[in-house]
Amino acid sequence: MLTLAFDTATDVATVALVRAGEVLGERRSRAVTVLADADELLREAGLGPSDLELLAVGVGPGSFTGIRIGLAAARGLGLALDLAVAGVSTLDALAAGAPGAVPVVDARRREVFTTGPSVVAPADLEVEAGREYVGVGAVRYHAQLAGLGGDAELVEPVYLRLPDAEKAAV
């Protein structure tokens, strides 16, 4: 099954083309280029949009705007190409890429998103010695996790709050 997967919830958007569990190509860029990146991956593989059989999209937690861009792209492609769309937790995707690791996404405002899902201050993250922590949040707050978590090079990058604009309207 040929799957186009992308996640735009963090500062570094990822797009991957996958067939039967094998990654045919991957791009890391920004949420605003997700469709161009997908087109480039398909062309490089000698394929076109009509060859796709499934879309997988990251649903967060992460950047409100980034998540909305990804969902809009997935919904638009799904409707245009008559494809099923699967929503995947950004935290689950990070954890799947590093089995046994704890995903930590930068939530801004001096907070992180982590398993649960939950949003906590980095100092309140229950860190276990020797455990690996992956994600942009783990990189940003490495000083708080240093000595307790894994190697910073092993860190890889669900929106749990209302956006500020929506809070102001309530």
C-alpha positions as a Python dict, from the first residue, in 0.01 Angstrom:
ca = {
    (1, 'M'): (0, 0, 0),
    (2, 'L'): (144, 337, -102),
    (3, 'T'): (101, 588, 179),
    (4, 'L'): (179, 958, 189),
    (5, 'A'): (241, 1055, 552),
    (6, 'F'): (306, 1401, 689),
    (7, 'D'): (314, 1585, 1018),
    (8, 'T'): (316, 1962, 1045),
    (9, 'A'): (261, 1996, 1421),
    (10, 'T'): (619, 2097, 1506),
    (11, 'D'): (864, 2354, 1370),
    (12, 'V'): (1008, 2089, 1140),
    (13, 'A'): (739, 1940, 918),
    (14, 'T'): (800, 1591, 783),
    (15, 'V'): (665, 1427, 469),
    (16, 'A'): (729, 1064, 381),
    (17, 'L'): (629, 829, 104),
    (18, 'V'): (597, 473, 231),
    (19, 'R'): (518, 144, 57),
    (20, 'A'): (472, -178, 256),
    (21, 'G'): (665, -36, 553),
    (22, 'E'): (958, 80, 340),
    (23, 'V'): (1030, 453, 330),
    (24, 'L'): (1072, 548, -36),
    (25, 'G'): (1160, 909, 46),
    (26, 'E'): (1133, 1169, 317),
    (27, 'R'): (1151, 1547, 342),
    (28, 'R'): (1193, 1775, 642),
    (29, 'S'): (1096, 2136, 588),
    (30, 'R'): (811, 2363, 697),
    (31, 'A'): (437, 2317, 715),
    (32, 'V'): (374, 2562, 430),
    (33, 'T'): (569, 2345, 184),
    (34, 'V'): (407, 2009, 272),
    (35, 'L'): (223, 1976, -62),
    (36, 'A'): (527, 2076, -268),
    (37, 'D'): (738, 1829, -70),
    (38, 'A'): (482, 1554, -130),
    (39, 'D'): (476, 1628, -503),
    (40, 'E'): (855, 1617, -515),
    (41, 'L'): (866, 1280, -337),
    (42, 'L'): (610, 1131, -575),
    (43, 'R'): (796, 1259, -883),
    (44, 'E'): (1130, 1126, -756),
    (45, 'A'): (970, 784, -708),
    (46, 'G'): (827, 797, -1061),
    (47, 'L'): (476, 808, -920),
    (48, 'G'): (182, 1045, -922),
    (49, 'P'): (-102, 1137, -689),
    (50, 'S'): (-328, 874, -847),
    (51, 'D'): (-87, 602, -724),
    (52, 'L'): (-153, 689, -359),
    (53, 'E'): (-371, 451, -158),
    (54, 'L'): (-373, 616, 186),
    (55, 'L'): (-291, 944, 356),
    (56, 'A'): (-163, 964, 714),
    (57, 'V'): (-152, 1301, 889),
    (58, 'G'): (-20, 1411, 1225),
    (59, 'V'): (-297, 1550, 1445),
    (60, 'G'): (-81, 1693, 1722),
    (61, 'P'): (-25, 1802, 1984),
    (62, 'G'): (184, 2089, 1857),
    (63, 'S'): (150, 2420, 1682),
    (64, 'F'): (-215, 2511, 1629),
    (65, 'T'): (-143, 2668, 1290),
    (66, 'G'): (84, 2385, 1184),
    (67, 'I'): (-175, 2124, 1273),
    (68, 'R'): (-445, 2313, 1081),
    (69, 'I'): (-221, 2334, 773),
    (70, 'G'): (-158, 1959, 783),
    (71, 'L'): (-523, 1870, 837),
    (72, 'A'): (-638, 2103, 560),
    (73, 'A'): (-382, 1952, 320),
    (74, 'A'): (-484, 1597, 414),
    (75, 'R'): (-855, 1667, 386),
    (76, 'G'): (-810, 1844, 52),
    (77, 'L'): (-598, 1562, -92),
    (78, 'G'): (-832, 1299, 51),
    (79, 'L'): (-1135, 1458, -112),
    (80, 'A'): (-962, 1534, -442),
    (81, 'L'): (-808, 1187, -476),
    (82, 'D'): (-1089, 991, -304),
    (83, 'L'): (-846, 853, -44),
    (84, 'A'): (-891, 747, 316),
    (85, 'V'): (-714, 971, 568),
    (86, 'A'): (-574, 836, 895),
    (87, 'G'): (-500, 1073, 1183),
    (88, 'V'): (-187, 988, 1383),
    (89, 'S'): (-80, 1140, 1713),
    (90, 'T'): (244, 1335, 1680),
    (91, 'L'): (351, 1190, 2015),
    (92, 'D'): (276, 835, 1900),
    (93, 'A'): (468, 890, 1577),
    (94, 'L'): (772, 1015, 1769),
    (95, 'A'): (752, 718, 2006),
    (96, 'A'): (718, 473, 1715),
    (97, 'G'): (1041, 608, 1564),
    (98, 'A'): (1229, 540, 1888),
    (99, 'P'): (1072, 243, 2069),
    (100, 'G'): (1086, 285, 2446),
    (101, 'A'): (1158, 658, 2426),
    (102, 'V'): (938, 927, 2577),
    (103, 'P'): (816, 1183, 2322),
    (104, 'V'): (850, 1550, 2427),
    (105, 'V'): (716, 1825, 2198),
    (106, 'D'): (786, 2192, 2267),
    (107, 'A'): (449, 2344, 2365),
    (108, 'R'): (588, 2700, 2387),
    (109, 'R'): (509, 2912, 2692),
    (110, 'R'): (780, 2717, 2881),
    (111, 'E'): (579, 2394, 2861),
    (112, 'V'): (604, 2059, 2682),
    (113, 'F'): (355, 1808, 2546),
    (114, 'T'): (427, 1448, 2643),
    (115, 'T'): (262, 1109, 2677),
    (116, 'G'): (-78, 1104, 2834),
    (117, 'P'): (-120, 1326, 2639),
    (118, 'S'): (-46, 1606, 2878),
    (119, 'V'): (105, 1952, 2889),
    (120, 'V'): (353, 2022, 3171),
    (121, 'A'): (638, 2252, 3265),
    (122, 'P'): (971, 2085, 3176),
    (123, 'A'): (1065, 2080, 3545),
    (124, 'D'): (746, 1880, 3616),
    (125, 'L'): (825, 1614, 3357),
    (126, 'E'): (876, 1285, 3538),
    (127, 'V'): (1223, 1201, 3408),
    (128, 'E'): (1375, 856, 3456),
    (129, 'A'): (1751, 806, 3462),
    (130, 'G'): (1874, 624, 3152),
    (131, 'R'): (1548, 671, 2960),
    (132, 'E'): (1562, 820, 2612),
    (133, 'Y'): (1358, 1136, 2540),
    (134, 'V'): (1281, 1236, 2182),
    (135, 'G'): (1133, 1547, 2024),
    (136, 'V'): (1191, 1916, 1985),
    (137, 'G'): (1088, 1972, 2348),
    (138, 'A'): (1357, 1733, 2468),
    (139, 'V'): (1616, 1924, 2263),
    (140, 'R'): (1501, 2266, 2381),
    (141, 'Y'): (1489, 2165, 2747),
    (142, 'H'): (1796, 1943, 2736),
    (143, 'A'): (1950, 2129, 3031),
    (144, 'Q'): (1658, 2026, 3253),
    (145, 'L'): (1678, 1667, 3126),
    (146, 'A'): (2060, 1643, 3113),
    (147, 'G'): (2203, 1363, 3314),
    (148, 'L'): (1862, 1203, 3345),
    (149, 'G'): (1757, 1149, 2986),
    (150, 'G'): (1925, 1019, 2672),
    (151, 'D'): (2184, 1166, 2440),
    (152, 'A'): (2076, 1497, 2278),
    (153, 'E'): (2162, 1366, 1929),
    (154, 'L'): (1897, 1097, 1971),
    (155, 'V'): (1618, 1350, 2022),
    (156, 'E'): (1369, 1384, 1735),
    (157, 'P'): (1108, 1654, 1689),
    (158, 'V'): (-144, 1689, 2004),
    (159, 'Y'): (-236, 2016, 2046),
    (160, 'L'): (-381, 2021, 2401),
    (161, 'R'): (-473, 2386, 2449),
    (162, 'L'): (-706, 2630, 2280),
    (163, 'P'): (-520, 2885, 2067),
    (164, 'D'): (-475, 3225, 2231),
    (165, 'A'): (-709, 3388, 1977),
    (166, 'E'): (-985, 3142, 2060),
    (167, 'K'): (-935, 3187, 2436),
    (168, 'A'): (-976, 3563, 2395),
    (169, 'A'): (-1308, 3510, 2212),
    (170, 'V'): (-1449, 3297, 2497),
}
